[in-house]
Amino acid sequence: MDLPQILEKSKYNGCCLSHLLTVHIKAYKPCENTMNFIRFLLANSTSLELLTFCIIPAHDQQHHSISSVGRELEQMARASKSAVVEFIDLSFD
């Protein structure tokens, strides 16, 4: 079972997400499950102020797969009107 199905089946307790203010996620690459989890958090966290997604260097990372992540994050629906999404790609340092 993949992450979207798990989240749908769990019928999460919405009150938990209503208290979430800040989220920091670090990953070696922006895999589909990570992006789906971020999409879920943004769509359901009504008090979210900041979500930071940081890509850390990996020796075999392909930069072309990362280039569209920032645009995708900006286009994701948000439950919180004040939510700011920061995308940090440390693989270029």
All heavy atoms as an XYZ file, in Angstrom:
736
protein
N       0.854     -1.177      0.000
C       0.000      0.000      0.000
C       0.896      1.235      0.000
O       1.821      1.342      0.784
C      -0.876     -0.037      1.259
C      -1.911      1.036      1.295
S      -3.009      0.967      2.741
C      -3.789     -0.594      2.523
N       0.622      2.191     -0.889
C       1.463      3.378     -0.935
C       0.924      4.467     -0.008
O      -0.174      4.364      0.550
C       1.636      3.893     -2.365
C       0.330      4.324     -3.015
O      -0.722      4.283     -2.352
O       0.377      4.712     -4.192
N       1.686      5.528      0.161
C       1.386      6.574      1.138
C       0.009      7.215      0.936
O      -0.738      7.352      1.906
C       2.480      7.641      1.138
C       2.324      8.756      2.160
C       2.373      8.204      3.569
C       3.395      9.797      1.957
N      -0.385      7.613     -0.276
C      -1.715      8.222     -0.412
C      -2.842      7.302      0.054
O      -3.803      7.767      0.677
C      -1.830      8.500     -1.909
C      -0.434      8.590     -2.392
C       0.347      7.631     -1.528
N      -2.724      6.020     -0.205
C      -3.756      5.079      0.237
C      -3.763      4.948      1.756
O      -4.822      4.873      2.376
C      -3.543      3.713     -0.405
C      -3.796      3.709     -1.890
C      -3.359      2.405     -2.529
O      -2.445      1.749     -2.048
N      -4.011      2.058     -3.620
N      -2.589      4.922      2.358
C      -2.492      4.832      3.821
C      -3.125      6.055      4.463
O      -3.898      5.951      5.406
C      -1.017      4.682      4.270
C      -0.474      3.324      3.837
C      -0.885      4.872      5.779
C       1.019      3.183      3.997
N      -2.805      7.242      3.935
C      -3.360      8.467      4.503
C      -4.869      8.520      4.342
O      -5.586      8.945      5.236
C      -2.706      9.692      3.857
C      -1.223      9.867      4.140
C      -0.665     11.014      3.306
C      -0.958     10.091      5.612
N      -5.363      8.079      3.206
C      -6.802      8.069      2.963
C      -7.498      7.078      3.887
O      -8.531      7.367      4.473
C      -7.091      7.731      1.505
C      -8.567      7.729      1.149
C      -9.237      9.085      1.347
O      -8.554     10.112      1.206
O     -10.432      9.109      1.654
N      -6.927      5.888      4.035
C      -7.547      4.862      4.872
C      -7.498      5.221      6.342
O      -8.377      4.840      7.112
C      -6.871      3.506      4.646
C      -7.297      2.859      3.367
C      -6.777      1.450      3.315
C      -7.361      0.790      2.098
N      -7.954     -0.472      2.395
N      -6.473      5.928      6.757
C      -6.314      6.230      8.173
C      -7.355      7.228      8.669
O      -7.628      7.291      9.854
C      -4.914      6.775      8.451
O      -4.781      8.076      7.925
N      -7.923      8.004      7.764
C      -8.882      9.045      8.166
C      -8.308      9.809      9.362
O      -8.854      9.822     10.457
C     -10.249      8.458      8.495
C     -10.906      7.802      7.318
C     -11.181      8.786      6.229
C     -11.858      8.102      5.062
N     -11.958      8.915      3.901
N      -7.130     10.405      9.103
C      -6.364     11.106     10.118
C      -7.250     11.971     11.008
O      -8.326     12.407     10.630
C      -5.302     11.983      9.454
C      -5.930     13.091      8.644
C      -6.154     14.334      9.210
C      -6.342     12.880      7.343
C      -6.763     15.334      8.502
C      -6.950     13.876      6.618
C      -7.162     15.096      7.204
O      -7.773     16.086      6.496
N      -6.753     12.239     12.188
C      -7.421     13.126     13.124
C      -7.061     14.561     12.745
O      -5.961     15.015     13.002
C      -6.962     12.802     14.552
C      -7.671     13.632     15.586
O      -8.356     14.589     15.265
N      -7.496     13.255     16.833
N      -7.968     15.271     12.133
C      -7.728     16.615     11.621
C      -7.276     17.602     12.676
O      -6.589     18.557     12.372
N      -7.649     17.375     13.930
C      -7.257     18.331     14.962
C      -5.744     18.327     15.174
O      -5.175     19.335     15.556
C      -7.996     18.079     16.263
S      -7.474     16.612     17.144
N      -5.092     17.224     14.936
C      -3.627     17.174     15.076
C      -2.960     18.103     14.066
O      -2.029     18.830     14.393
C      -3.110     15.759     14.875
S      -3.652     14.619     16.146
N      -3.442     18.068     12.853
C      -2.856     18.900     11.806
C      -3.195     20.373     11.999
O      -2.463     21.234     11.530
C      -3.322     18.427     10.433
C      -2.792     17.059     10.022
C      -3.405     16.638      8.689
C      -1.283     17.047      9.933
N      -4.273     20.671     12.680
C      -4.651     22.075     12.878
C      -3.692     22.799     13.820
O      -3.693     24.025     13.869
C      -6.085     22.179     13.399
O      -6.170     21.684     14.713
N      -2.858     22.068     14.548
C      -1.887     22.673     15.466
C      -0.482     22.719     14.883
O       0.414     23.293     15.501
C      -1.850     21.899     16.785
C      -3.153     21.928     17.514
N      -3.631     23.050     18.148
C      -4.098     20.978     17.673
C      -4.807     22.791     18.680
N      -5.116     21.531     18.406
N      -0.298     22.148     13.727
C       1.022     22.076     13.110
C       1.417     23.446     12.568
O       0.706     24.028     11.749
C       0.979     21.054     11.978
C       2.292     20.615     11.363
C       3.173     19.947     12.403
C       2.010     19.655     10.218
N       2.559     23.977     13.023
C       3.007     25.297     12.602
C       4.205     25.260     11.666
O       4.272     26.020     10.707
C       3.358     26.155     13.817
C       2.223     26.443     14.794
C       2.743     27.225     15.991
C       1.092     27.176     14.109
N       5.161     24.388     11.955
C       6.401     24.350     11.186
C       6.784     22.911     10.891
O       6.704     22.056     11.772
C       7.553     25.009     11.989
O       7.162     26.331     12.362
C       8.820     25.076     11.173
N       7.217     22.670      9.648
C       7.672     21.343      9.229
C       8.973     21.510      8.461
O       9.074     22.363      7.584
C       6.632     20.648      8.316
C       7.157     19.316      7.812
C       5.313     20.471      9.027
N       9.966     20.690      8.821
C      11.226     20.652      8.084
C      11.422     19.223      7.593
O      11.438     18.292      8.392
C      12.403     21.054      8.975
C      12.286     22.435      9.532
N      12.480     23.555      8.763
C      11.976     22.878     10.769
C      12.299     24.632      9.515
N      11.987     24.236     10.741
N      11.577     19.068      6.291
C      11.789     17.755      5.688
C      13.113     17.774      4.944
O      13.366     18.671      4.144
C      10.639     17.397      4.719
C       9.318     17.341      5.482
C      10.933     16.089      3.990
C       8.102     17.175      4.607
N      13.945     16.778      5.232
C      15.220     16.625      4.526
C      15.190     15.300      3.784
O      14.748     14.293      4.325
C      16.385     16.644      5.506
C      16.578     17.971      6.181
C      17.764     17.942      7.109
C      17.920     19.293      7.784
N      19.058     19.305      8.701
N      15.681     15.318      2.550
C      15.693     14.099      1.736
C      16.873     14.137      0.781
O      17.405     15.201      0.475
C      14.389     13.977      0.954
N      17.269     12.948      0.311
C      18.336     12.862     -0.678
C      17.832     13.152     -2.082
O      18.562     13.614     -2.934
C      18.993     11.470     -0.664
C      19.808     11.240      0.578
C      19.378     10.359      1.548
C      20.995     11.914      0.782
C      20.117     10.146      2.699
C      21.743     11.723      1.925
C      21.298     10.827      2.879
O      22.026     10.636      4.016
N      16.545     12.877     -2.309
C      15.933     13.185     -3.598
C      14.424     13.329     -3.389
O      13.856     12.789     -2.442
C      16.236     12.107     -4.631
C      15.728     10.741     -4.278
C      16.120      9.739     -5.348
C      15.637      8.349     -4.962
N      15.969      7.366     -5.956
N      13.769     14.058     -4.272
C      12.330     14.289     -4.117
C      11.507     13.135     -4.678
O      10.966     13.211     -5.766
C      12.107     15.580     -4.912
C      13.184     15.560     -5.951
C      14.352     14.860     -5.330
N      11.392     12.042     -3.933
C      10.649     10.875     -4.412
C       9.137     11.150     -4.366
O       8.673     12.077     -3.718
C      11.002      9.633     -3.608
S      10.380      9.635     -1.930
N       8.385     10.341     -5.044
C       6.937     10.516     -5.152
C       6.252     10.491     -3.783
O       5.363     11.295     -3.511
C       6.347      9.439     -6.059
C       4.865      9.602     -6.296
C       4.307      8.545     -7.241
O       5.086      7.846     -7.891
O       3.077      8.436     -7.294
N       6.652      9.569     -2.911
C       6.037      9.493     -1.585
C       6.296     10.753     -0.760
O       5.407     11.222     -0.052
C       6.513      8.259     -0.822
C       5.861      6.994     -1.311
O       4.812      7.024     -1.939
N       6.482      5.872     -1.023
N       7.492     11.297     -0.852
C       7.806     12.529     -0.129
C       6.947     13.677     -0.641
O       6.376     14.440      0.135
C       9.299     12.881     -0.265
O      10.080     11.790      0.217
C       9.636     14.133      0.524
N       6.826     13.789     -1.954
C       6.015     14.855     -2.545
C       4.537     14.688     -2.169
O       3.850     15.662     -1.893
C       6.204     14.899     -4.057
C       7.636     15.228     -4.490
S       8.278     16.774     -3.819
C       7.376     17.947     -4.813
N       4.054     13.457     -2.145
C       2.667     13.208     -1.737
C       2.444     13.570     -0.274
O       1.396     14.109      0.093
C       2.273     11.751     -1.987
C       2.034     11.465     -3.441
O       1.707     12.355     -4.230
N       2.204     10.209     -3.827
N       3.424     13.276      0.578
C       3.314     13.626      1.995
C       3.282     15.141      2.170
O       2.473     15.686      2.935
C       4.463     13.012      2.784
C       4.388     13.278      4.255
C       3.309     12.850      5.005
C       5.411     13.961      4.893
C       3.232     13.098      6.372
C       5.348     14.214      6.260
C       4.255     13.782      6.990
N       4.134     15.856      1.449
C       4.133     17.319      1.501
C       2.792     17.860      1.010
O       2.209     18.755      1.618
C       5.306     17.894      0.672
C       6.631     17.571      1.361
C       5.145     19.397      0.467
C       7.858     17.890      0.535
N       2.299     17.310     -0.083
C       0.994     17.716     -0.627
C      -0.106     17.528      0.436
O      -0.952     18.393      0.646
C       0.680     16.912     -1.888
C      -0.561     17.353     -2.629
C      -0.724     16.599     -3.938
N       0.277     17.031     -4.910
C       1.344     16.316     -5.285
N       1.553     15.115     -4.805
N       2.202     16.791     -6.157
N      -0.069     16.382      1.116
C      -1.036     16.078      2.177
C      -0.945     17.097      3.315
O      -1.962     17.617      3.782
C      -0.788     14.660      2.699
C      -1.594     14.313      3.910
C      -2.922     13.927      3.790
C      -1.034     14.366      5.178
C      -3.676     13.611      4.916
C      -1.774     14.053      6.299
C      -3.098     13.666      6.167
N       0.273     17.377      3.778
C       0.451     18.332      4.866
C      -0.062     19.718      4.489
O      -0.777     20.354      5.267
C       1.923     18.421      5.271
C       2.504     17.216      5.994
C       4.002     17.397      6.208
C       1.800     16.985      7.318
N       0.289     20.177      3.307
C      -0.149     21.505      2.872
C      -1.664     21.589      2.734
O      -2.273     22.598      3.084
C       0.515     21.873      1.540
C       2.002     22.204      1.594
C       2.552     22.386      0.193
C       2.255     23.435      2.446
N      -2.265     20.538      2.240
C      -3.711     20.543      1.995
C      -4.533     20.403      3.265
O      -5.719     20.756      3.266
C      -4.076     19.423      1.019
N      -3.924     19.926      4.352
C      -4.703     19.621      5.556
C      -4.271     20.342      6.823
O      -4.922     20.201      7.857
C      -4.674     18.111      5.804
C      -5.385     17.355      4.709
O      -6.607     17.368      4.620
N      -4.610     16.721      3.837
N      -3.203     21.096      6.780
C      -2.689     21.782      7.966
C      -3.138     23.238      7.947
O      -2.506     24.092      7.320
C      -1.162     21.689      8.017
O      -0.758     20.346      8.031
N      -4.212     23.526      8.647
C      -4.838     24.843      8.576
C      -4.055     25.961      9.258
O      -4.267     27.130      8.953
C      -6.253     24.792      9.182
O      -6.159     24.310     10.527
C      -7.161     23.885      8.375
N      -3.143     25.631     10.166
C      -2.357     26.651     10.879
C      -0.900     26.691     10.431
O      -0.101     27.433     11.010
C      -2.394     26.389     12.384
O      -3.702     26.478     12.861
N      -0.557     25.923      9.435
C       0.839     25.829      8.995
C       1.381     27.202      8.592
O       0.736     27.938      7.850
C       0.960     24.859      7.818
C       2.383     24.504      7.387
C       3.095     23.717      8.481
C       2.358     23.690      6.101
N       2.556     27.524      9.112
C       3.218     28.785      8.785
C       4.401     28.573      7.846
O       4.637     29.377      6.955
C       3.691     29.480     10.058
C       2.552     29.896     10.964
C       3.023     30.437     12.294
O       4.250     30.436     12.566
O       2.169     30.858     13.087
N       5.149     27.476      8.069
C       6.353     27.255      7.278
C       6.581     25.774      7.034
O       6.538     24.977      7.968
C       7.578     27.832      8.014
C       8.941     27.575      7.384
C       9.075     28.269      6.035
C      10.051     28.030      8.321
N       6.805     25.430      5.784
C       7.235     24.081      5.420
C       8.530     24.227      4.637
O       8.562     24.927      3.621
C       6.192     23.360      4.565
C       6.541     21.899      4.265
C       5.287     21.041      4.285
C       7.261     21.747      2.946
N       9.588     23.627      5.145
C      10.889     23.668      4.487
C      11.209     22.282      3.963
O      11.144     21.301      4.706
C      12.000     24.106      5.467
O      11.649     25.369      6.017
C      13.333     24.207      4.764
N      11.545     22.203      2.677
C      11.930     20.941      2.057
C      13.350     21.107      1.556
O      13.621     21.916      0.678
C      10.978     20.597      0.917
C      11.274     19.273      0.243
C      11.743     18.184      0.953
C      11.067     19.124     -1.109
C      12.003     16.971      0.332
C      11.314     17.915     -1.747
C      11.786     16.840     -1.025
N      14.267     20.354      2.145
C      15.686     20.481      1.849
C      16.202     19.209      1.175
O      16.040     18.112      1.707
C      16.445     20.737      3.150
S      18.209     20.956      2.926
N      16.803     19.378     -0.001
C      17.452     18.266     -0.697
C      18.932     18.314     -0.329
O      19.609     19.311     -0.571
C      17.301     18.396     -2.226
C      15.837     18.427     -2.628
C      18.049     17.272     -2.933
C      15.081     17.162     -2.337
N      19.413     17.251      0.291
C      20.818     17.202      0.691
C      21.608     16.400     -0.339
O      21.061     15.548     -1.033
C      20.974     16.630      2.113
C      20.306     15.273      2.246
C      20.389     17.585      3.132
C      20.451     14.652      3.616
N      22.892     16.674     -0.467
C      23.686     16.056     -1.532
C      23.743     14.532     -1.462
O      23.817     13.943     -0.397
C      25.082     16.646     -1.317
C      24.873     17.877     -0.513
C      23.664     17.625      0.326
N      23.694     13.946     -2.625
C      23.906     12.506     -2.788
C      24.829     12.340     -3.989
O      24.706     13.065     -4.971
C      22.592     11.786     -3.017
N      25.741     11.382     -3.911
C      26.755     11.267     -4.956
C      26.183     10.903     -6.328
O      26.746     11.241     -7.349
C      27.835     10.267     -4.544
C      27.348      8.850     -4.497
N      26.633      8.361     -3.424
C      27.442      7.846     -5.393
C      26.324      7.093     -3.655
N      26.788      6.759     -4.835
N      25.033     10.252     -6.370
C      24.478      9.820     -7.661
C      23.213     10.592     -8.052
O      22.455     10.168     -8.902
C      24.161      8.326     -7.628
C      23.128      7.985     -6.558
O      22.850      8.837     -5.696
O      22.607      6.858     -6.598
N      23.023     11.743     -7.449
C      21.800     12.512     -7.676
C      21.777     13.115     -9.072
O      22.781     13.610     -9.565
C      21.730     13.630     -6.634
C      20.420     14.327     -6.587
C      20.295     15.074     -5.277
O      20.617     14.539     -4.231
N      19.862     16.291     -5.345
N      20.599     13.106     -9.683
C      20.417     13.699    -10.999
C      19.698     15.030    -10.847
O      18.589     15.090    -10.347
C      19.612     12.765    -11.898
C      20.324     11.455    -12.154
C      19.486     10.523    -13.007
O      18.317     10.731    -13.222
N      20.141      9.495    -13.501
N      20.331     16.096    -11.315
C      19.794     17.441    -11.113
C      18.539     17.709    -11.927
O      17.706     18.505    -11.533
C      20.856     18.491    -11.428
C      22.009     18.436    -10.478
N      21.903     18.852     -9.174
C      23.263     17.988    -10.638
C      23.063     18.671     -8.562
N      23.896     18.147     -9.426
N      18.373     17.046    -13.043
C      17.196     17.333    -13.859
C      15.899     16.942    -13.157
O      14.860     17.529    -13.393
C      17.312     16.652    -15.224
C      17.206     15.160    -15.171
N      18.297     14.358    -14.944
C      16.140     14.342    -15.294
C      17.900     13.092    -14.947
N      16.601     13.056    -15.155
N      15.943     15.963    -12.265
C      14.732     15.552    -11.551
C      14.363     16.533    -10.448
O      13.233     16.553     -9.978
C      14.904     14.153    -10.964
O      15.921     14.156     -9.987
N      15.312     17.362    -10.047
C      15.092     18.312     -8.959
C      14.609     19.660     -9.480
O      13.911     20.378     -8.790
C      16.395     18.492     -8.149
C      16.733     17.183     -7.458
C      16.278     19.609     -7.142
C      18.060     17.185     -6.775
N      14.917     19.982    -10.710
C      14.661     21.325    -11.225
C      13.205     21.759    -11.159
O      12.917     22.933    -10.996
C      15.183     21.442    -12.654
O      14.504     20.522    -13.492
N      12.271     20.845    -11.259
C      10.857     21.226    -11.255
C      10.204     21.144     -9.875
O       9.032     21.500     -9.729
C      10.084     20.333    -12.225
O      10.132     18.995    -11.782
N      10.940     20.710     -8.868
C      10.362     20.524     -7.536
C       9.873     21.841     -6.949
O       8.774     21.916     -6.395
C      11.371     19.849     -6.580
C      10.858     19.842     -5.154
C      11.656     18.444     -7.049
N      10.650     22.892     -7.054
C      10.252     24.194     -6.520
C       8.945     24.674     -7.119
O       8.061     25.159     -6.403
N       8.808     24.541     -8.428
C       7.561     24.944     -9.099
C       6.387     24.091     -8.627
O       5.293     24.594     -8.391
C       7.717     24.838    -10.616
C       8.573     25.940    -11.223
C       8.518     25.910    -12.737
N       8.874     24.613    -13.308
C      10.098     24.213    -13.611
N      11.118     25.014    -13.378
N      10.315     23.034    -14.128
N       6.625     22.783     -8.491
C       5.556     21.887     -8.039
C       5.102     22.243     -6.621
O       3.905     22.260     -6.330
C       6.022     20.436     -8.096
C       4.939     19.448     -7.764
C       5.386     18.002     -7.879
O       6.472     17.727     -8.428
O       4.638     17.135     -7.399
N       6.055     22.554     -5.750
C       5.715     22.922     -4.373
C       4.869     24.189     -4.335
O       3.913     24.286     -3.575
C       6.985     23.117     -3.546
C       7.790     21.861     -3.228
C       9.133     22.244     -2.611
C       7.029     20.930     -2.320
N       5.227     25.169     -5.145
C       4.492     26.427     -5.173
C       3.061     26.254     -5.662
O       2.164     26.997     -5.273
C       5.221     27.458     -6.038
C       6.452     28.025     -5.388
C       6.156     28.714     -4.062
O       5.163     29.457     -3.966
O       6.915     28.505     -3.108
N       2.821     25.272     -6.499
C       1.499     25.056     -7.080
C       0.587     24.184     -6.218
O      -0.608     24.073     -6.503
C       1.633     24.443     -8.471
C       2.290     25.374     -9.463
C       2.571     24.702    -10.789
O       2.366     23.512    -10.955
N       3.062     25.485    -11.743
N       1.112     23.594     -5.165
C       0.306     22.711     -4.310
C      -0.726     23.509     -3.522
O      -0.444     24.601     -3.028
C       1.197     21.926     -3.346
C       2.024     20.878     -4.017
S       3.027     19.988     -2.802
C       3.949     18.890     -3.869
N      -1.932     22.946     -3.416
C      -3.015     23.578     -2.656
C      -2.654     23.641     -1.181
O      -1.975     22.752     -0.659
C      -4.310     22.781     -2.844
N      -3.124     24.706     -0.521
C      -2.811     24.908      0.898
C      -4.062     25.207      1.704
O      -4.883     26.024      1.295
C      -1.840     26.075      1.047
C      -0.540     25.777      0.371
C       0.426     26.908      0.505
N       1.614     26.495     -0.212
C       2.356     27.286     -0.932
N       2.056     28.542     -1.030
N       3.406     26.823     -1.553
N      -4.164     24.565      2.848
C      -5.273     24.836      3.764
C      -5.025     26.130      4.541
O      -5.960     26.810      4.928
C      -5.463     23.674      4.731
N      -3.758     26.459      4.746
C      -3.390     27.674      5.460
C      -3.033     28.759      4.449
O      -2.125     28.587      3.635
C      -2.191     27.415      6.369
O      -1.690     28.629      6.881
N      -3.726     29.873      4.531
C      -3.465     30.979      3.597
C      -2.101     31.628      3.845
O      -1.545     32.251      2.957
C      -4.567     32.021      3.716
C      -5.942     31.458      3.461
C      -6.604     32.148      2.328
C      -8.031     31.702      2.139
N      -8.183     30.521      1.365
N      -1.561     31.447      5.059
C      -0.279     32.075      5.384
C       0.912     31.122      5.255
O       2.033     31.500      5.568
C      -0.331     32.654      6.795
O      -0.572     31.623      7.737
N       0.683     29.920      4.791
C       1.773     28.934      4.692
C       2.816     29.364      3.664
O       2.486     29.709      2.535
C       1.214     27.563      4.317
N       4.061     29.328      4.094
C       5.196     29.622      3.223
C       5.944     28.316      3.001
O       6.194     27.565      3.942
C       6.139     30.662      3.874
C       7.394     30.858      3.055
C       5.395     31.980      4.086
N       6.301     28.056      1.747
C       7.059     26.853      1.411
C       8.441     27.280      0.949
O       8.573     28.093      0.033
C       6.364     26.031      0.304
C       7.208     24.825     -0.070
C       4.983     25.593      0.756
N       9.457     26.744      1.608
C      10.842     27.011      1.224
C      11.438     25.739      0.653
O      11.338     24.681      1.273
C      11.671     27.452      2.423
C      11.276     28.792      2.988
C      12.139     29.191      4.173
O      12.930     28.355      4.673
O      12.019     30.335      4.611
N      12.038     25.847     -0.522
C      12.729     24.730     -1.132
C      14.204     25.049     -1.163
O      14.621     26.058     -1.719
C      12.204     24.468     -2.551
C      12.951     23.401     -3.279
C      13.032     22.116     -2.766
C      13.564     23.655     -4.482
C      13.722     21.115     -3.416
C      14.255     22.663     -5.157
C      14.325     21.392     -4.634
N      15.000     24.186     -0.538
C      16.448     24.385     -0.455
C      17.128     23.197     -1.105
O      16.945     22.063     -0.684
C      16.903     24.521      1.015
C      16.151     25.683      1.691
C      18.410     24.717      1.088
C      16.287     25.702      3.194
N      17.901     23.477     -2.142
C      18.623     22.426     -2.842
C      20.108     22.574     -2.546
O      20.787     23.381     -3.144
C      18.351     22.506     -4.348
C      19.049     21.409     -5.134
O      19.692     20.541     -4.515
O      18.954     21.446     -6.370
N      20.598     21.790     -1.589
C      22.008     21.859     -1.194
C      22.919     21.079     -2.121
O      24.129     21.110     -1.968
C      22.176     21.359      0.244
C      21.466     22.173      1.307
C      21.658     21.526      2.682
C      21.943     23.607      1.321
N      22.354     20.389     -3.082
C      23.171     19.579     -3.981
C      23.996     20.437     -4.940
O      24.925     19.936     -5.566
C      22.296     18.609     -4.778
O      21.423     19.313     -5.635
N      23.685     21.725     -5.060
C      24.440     22.598     -5.947
C      25.592     23.291     -5.244
O      26.371     23.976     -5.861
C      23.528     23.659     -6.580
C      22.633     23.089     -7.638
C      21.269     23.027     -7.439
C      23.169     22.616     -8.821
C      20.438     22.504     -8.422
C      22.348     22.091     -9.805
C      20.997     22.035     -9.601
N      25.674     23.163     -3.929
C      26.753     23.811     -3.172
C      28.088     23.150     -3.435
O      28.220     22.040     -3.755
C      26.454     23.802     -1.676
C      25.317     24.762     -1.343
O      24.975     25.568     -2.205
O      24.791     24.673     -0.215
